[in-house]
Structures are given as structure tokens and as C-alpha cells.
């Protein structure tokens, strides 16, 4: 009996912000994979080259990091007031697991350009020259993202002079608005799920920490760098080469997920790798970024380091940047205090690859249980570029 031939599926490979991913149009997937399930997950895993016990993803499109082991499925929006529906899958590198629990803020910048490229956007929505303002429905978390995509001669303008630390080459700027970023879809709950701006997070065998637990952009646990024995200037090697440190962070993440109500018992954390994120913050200080660029203390309002899929991120996840901007806008959070406290509508923070500016519009309202914070939007800019288009080939999944 001869083995079955490989599947041939139309796909587009894009960089969005500091991430890369394989993008599919829903209608190009095999019919049985157009619905959530084992077949869809199997196709995405094999596309990226997972699970790979060697951790290299040699036999797939992944590049062996959380930033590059990603898949996106796009379709014309089923909502009258949106242009495109966007579903994101974080593909595990070494396990047969696709996490659908959150969004990717970096790849959000590539959704609008890719949707235009795939013909999913009504031609009337695209100017000959100028900016195409597209409303994206982020299906993982049930939120709206507004993308402002530059257009030249009726085509997406990809080249330009916008520089983004963590990306070597300049490109065209794509401005993003994350509308009402708090309250993460099916997880529900307020922006601060415990009702507190700062909580005490007790982690058995690890320690007790002050923590800001927030649902905005993506559920995130913010800690003070000094409480962990760090300065906030650390680069990837300082964390990722320390197995004990990574184990401590995973224990903190699991306990935080439980306290945020994202899981019902600690064992569930292993099946929810993408969320929540863990980040630590510190006041401004000078350091040398991974590119060799020196960041002065006066260049930033605070320092932030964040972990994704169990490793320190090389720059900053876009959704975590939304959480940073949102938390910074609320006086009294650990992020706000690290930035000097007080009211602020934007911050510039230092990350391992350089700096990033993010803004948020926050106000205090009267809720059923008293005053509560409301964030109407978070704003930041990214860039995006098509790297390759055509078809991917994957062996027929055996389920």
C-alpha cells in the first residue's frame, strides 16, 4: 500500500511586528478542517513542524521560537460591521498542542494586509492611495481591532521607513487600535479579575510576590523585577539558560492563572500555555539591547521583560504591550508605579531588543461594586510584510 500524497494548501507566510506566521484563508483549508477540531490542529502542527523533540522545527515552517510558531486563519467577516474574522493559533514547538486561548498582537498588524492580499476585503473599502481602515474581529477573544493599512496604487504599501526594535529592516507603518481591550472573551471578568490593582501572589515553593493581574490585550501577570532578584535589564540568555528560573516562572504563571480564574486547578495550566503571560517591571535604567544598541535611562519610562510559551521573549508580544499600556494608564498598578506613577496616556518601555511606545485611553467609572477602571482603546504601531506566498505541503494527518 502506497503512502497517501501530501496535502497541498494555499498559504501566505508573513511577518507581523516581531512575529512570523503562516496565514490561511478558511476556505482554502480542507473542508473537514474548516471547523475546530483534531484535523485542523494536526494540519497546523505539521505545517510548523511540530511536535519536534529536538526543538528545531526543521521539518516545517516554524523557526523554533514562540514568536515564529504561529498560524492564522482568516475569513470574510460574518459580522456586518467588520471586514475580516481573524483566528490565531499558538503552535507548541515540542508538544502536539495548539493553544487557541488568546490573540497575537504582533500578527494583528499582518491581518489587514493579508486579508487584502487574499481578496477577502470588499474593493470599495480600499482607496487608490491613502489609508484603508479595516475592522477586524479577533475571534479568539471576541474583540475588535482597527488596522490602518497604507495603500499605494491600490495595493498594500509594505516598504517604508518605520523602524521597530526587534525587526532588522524598516517597513511601512501599520497603526493598530485595540478596542475595549479588557475583559477577555470567554474568560469574562473585569479588567482586574480580583478587583485589586495589586494582589499578593503566594506561590508554594517559590515565594510570595506583589502582582498586578490584568485582563487587557491578553491576561498578564506583572511582577516587580527586584522581587525576583532581577534588574529589568536582562536579555534572553540570562533567563532562558536558567532552567530553575524558567520553572519558577511557570509555577508563578500557573498560580496566577488560578488566581485570575482562568483555570480551575493548577494542572490545567499545562494545556493553556499561551495565556496568561508573565512579565516583570522595573524603573528606567540604561542597558545594552540584544542588537548592541545602548538604551539610556532617559529613553524610557520603565523597563519590561515578558515570557511567552515558557521563554523570555526577544522583544515584546503585541498583546502584552497592550496590557502594559493599559496597566500604565491606571494609577497604582505595578506597571504604573514603575513608570513613576500618576496619570499617563502613553508609555515608552524598554524591552530586550530596544524600546516601544504604547498608548491607552483609560477612565474610572461607577460600577455595580463601586468605582472601576475602563479602557476604551489601546494604540500602538507595527509593520508587516509578505515573505512568501503559494502552497504549503503537509503529509495527510493520521488521527
N, C-alpha and C positions, 0 to 999 in steps of 0.2 A: 504493500500500500504506500503510495507516494504521499509525502507531506503536503498539506494544503499550501497554496501560494500565499504570499504576503498580501495583506490589505493595502490598498493604495488610496490615500485620503488627502484631499486638498487641504493645505495648511499654509499659514504665514508665520514666519519667525521674526519677532520684533524685540527691540529694546524699548523699554519704557522706564524713564528715570534711571535708577541704578539697578534695575532688574531686567531679565530677559525671559521670554516665554513663547510657547507655541500656541498660536491662535487658530481656532477652528470656527467656521460657520456651522451652526447647529444642523442645518440641512445637508451639509456635506458629510456628516457622520453616518455610519451605517444605521439604518432605520432603528434597529434594536438598541442602539447606543444614544438615541436622541432623548431618552428618558434616564433619570438617575438609576444607577444600579451597577452590578458587578462587571458587566461588559464594558460600560463607559469607563469605569475606573481602570480596568485591565488595559484598555487601549491607551489611556493617558500614561499609565505606568510604563508600558512598553515603549511608547513614544519617547519618553525622557530617559529610558534606560534603567528603570528601577523594577524591583529591588536589586541593589547591587552590593553584595557583602564586601566588595573591595572599596566601595565608597567613591568610585570614579565616574560612573555612568558612561563608560566607554562605548557601550552598545546602544546609545540613544542620543537624544539632542540635549540632555542636561549637561551642565558643566560642574557638577559635584559641589554645589553650594545651594543654600536655601534661596538665594537671590536668582538662581538660574534654573531651578527645578520647579517650573510653574507652567500651568496650562490655563487657557481661557476659551470659553465657548460664547460666541456672540449670535444674536438673532434679532430680527426686526422686533421692536417692542410691541408687546401685547397691550400696552397702556397708551391711551390716546394722547397723553401729554408728555410722552417720552419718545426718543428716537431709536434707542437700541437697548436691549437687555444684555447684561454682562454677568457671566457666571465664572467664578475664579476657583481653581483647584490648586492647592499647595501639595505637590507630589513629594512624598518622602523619598529620600535617597536610598536608604538601606532596608526599608520595610515595604511590604506590599500594601501601601496605605495612601489614600488621597484625602486630605483634610479640606472639607467644604465649609468650615465654620466661620470664615472671615473673608475680608477683602484684601487685595494688594493695591496699596495706594500708588506705588510706582507704576505698575502696569496700567493703572487707571488712565494715565496720560496717553497710553497707546491705543486705548479703546476707540476713541473718536476717529483718529487717523485710520485705524484698521477697518472700522465699520464703513468708512467712506470708500476705502480701497476694495472692500468686499461687495460694494454695491448695496449695502443694507440701509443707506440713508437716501431719503427722497431727494432727487436732484434739485428740487425747488428750495431745499434747505441750505444749499451750498452756493455761496456767492462766486462770481468770477474771480474777484480779488477781494481780500479783506479777511474777516474772521467768521468762521462757521461756529455758531454757538449751539452745541448739542446737549440734549438732556439724556443722561444715561441712567438706567435703572440697575442698581447694583443688587442682583438677585440674592446673593448670599446673606446680606444683612437687611435687605428691604429699604435701601436708601437711594437718594438722588444725588448724582454727581453732574455738575455742569462743566463741560470742557469747551474751551475757547481755542479752536484749531485754526492756525493760519493757512490761508488759501492763496495760491498764485496761479493765474491762468486756469482756474477751475480745478486745480489739483492741490493736494496737501503739500504745503511747503515744509520740507523736512530739514533742509540745511539752514544755517543761520549762525549768529554769534552769541547765543545764550549759553553760558557756561554753568555746569552743575558739578560741584565737587563730588568725586566718586565716579565720574564719567570723563574719559580722557579727552574726547573731542567735543567741540561746540556744535550746537544744532539749533533748530528753531524752538522758540519757547511755546509751551502749551500751558496756559493758565487753567487751574482747576478750582472749582468751588465744591466743597463737600457740604451739602445742605442738611441742616439739622443732624449733625454727625453723632450725637449722643443717642443712647437707648438702642442697643444692638439687636434689632430684629427679633428673632425667635427667643432670644435670651431675656428680652424685656428688661425691666428695671430702670431706675433712674440713672442719670449720668454718673452719680456716685452711689453705687448699689447698696452700700452700707448706710448711706445717709450722712457720712462723715467726710470731711476734706482730708483728714489724716487719721489713719487707724493704727492699731498695734497688731502686727502680724507675727504670731508665735509659730515658729517652725521647729518641731521636735528634732533634736539632734543638731540643729543648725544655729538657732538663736532667735531673738525677739527684735523686731525692726519696726520703726516708724514707716508707714507706707501710705501713699495715695493710690487708691483703687478707683479707676475711672473707665467708663464705657463711652468712648468718643473716638471715632475713626476705627479703632479696634480696642477690645478690652486690654488694659495695660496696668501693670503693677509698677509704680515708681518708688524707688528706694533712694536713700542718701548714700552716695559713694563712700563717705567716711565710715558709715556704719558697717560697711562690708570690707573695710580695710583697703579701699581704693581711693585714688585721687580724682578720677573722672577724666584723666588724660590717657588712659590705657588704649592700646591698639589691639588688634585681633590676637596676636601671638601671646600677649600677656594673659589672656583669658582662655583661649581655645587650646593652648598647650597644657592646660592645668585640669586634668580630669576631675580632681577633687572639687575645684571651683565650679566646673560645669554641673557636677552632681548636686552641689549646694544650690545653684540657681534653679535646677529642675525641682528640687524639693520646695524652694520658695514659690516657684510658679504653680506647683500643684496645690500648695496650701492657699495661695492667693486665689486660685480658680475656685476652690471650695468656699472661701470667704465671700467671693463675689457672686456666688450662686450659679456659676457656670457649669459646675459638676455637682453630683450628689454624694460622691465618695472619691477618695484620693486615687483609687485605681483607674478611674475614668480619664485622668489626666493623660495617660499614655495614648489614648485614642483621640486626643484633642491637642495635637502638637502645635498647630498654627496659632491658637489662642489659649489663654492670654499671653501677651508679651511681657517680658521683664526688662526694666530699664533702670539705670541709676544715674543720679544727677549730682552736680557739684557747681559751686560758684565759678566765675570766669578764672581761667589760668592759661598761661601760654604753654604750647606744646607743638611738637612737630608731627604733622599728619603723615599718613602712610605714603603719600606721594612725595614726601620730603619738604612740602610747603610748611613754613612756620606760621602758626596761628598765634597772634598776640592776644593777651587777656582782654585788651580793649576792642578786639574784633568781634567779641561775642557777649551775649547776656548771661549765658550759662553753658555748662558742658553736659552732654548726654551721651550715654553709651547704652545700646539696647541689644538684646539677644533675640534671635529668630531661629526656630527649629533647633534649639539646643546649642547654638553657637553665637558668639558675638558677631553682630552684623558689620560688614566692612564700611558701611556708611550709615544710612538711616532708612528704615522702612517708611514708605509714604504714609501708611495708616498710623504708624507710631508718631510721625511728625504731626499729624492731625491731633493726636492725643496730647502731644507736647504743647502745641499752640493753644489747645482748649484749656489744659490744666494751667498753663501760664497766665491765661486771662482771668482765672478765678483766684482772688487774693486768699492766701492761706494754705494752698496746696504745696507740696514739697517742691514741685517744679517752679511755682511762682516765687517761693521763698529763695530758692537757689538763684533765681534771676534778680533778686533784690527786693521782692515784694511789691505791693501796690497794684494799682490798675494798669493794665497794659493790653494793647490790641494786637501786638505782634512781638515776636522774639526772634533773635538770631542765635542759634545754638551751635556749639562745636561738636562734631562727631569724628570718628576715626579718619575719615577721608577729607575733612575740611569743615565747612560751615553751611548752614541752610537757614533761610528766613521763612517763617510761617506765621500766618495771622489768624485770628479768631474773633468773632463778634459775640460777646457774652453779656448777659444781663441777669439780674436777680428778679425773680417773680414770686408771687404768693401762691404756694401750692396747697393741697389739702392738708399737709402736715406742717405748714409754715413756709418760710422763705426757702426757695430752691433756685439753683442756677440753671439757666437755659442758654445754650449756644445755638445761634441761628445758622451760622456757617463757619467753616474754616477754609482758609485760602492758602494756596502755595503754587509754585510753578515748577514744571518738569519739562523734559523734552522726550521725543520719541522718534524712532526711525525703523523702517522695514529693513531687516538684514537679509532675508531670503524669502522667496515665495515659490510655491509649486506644490509638491505632494510629499507626504511622509509615507514610508513603508513600514508596516509592523506585521510580525507573524500573527496568524489567526490565534486569538486568545483561546486557551483551553480552560473552561470554567468547571 
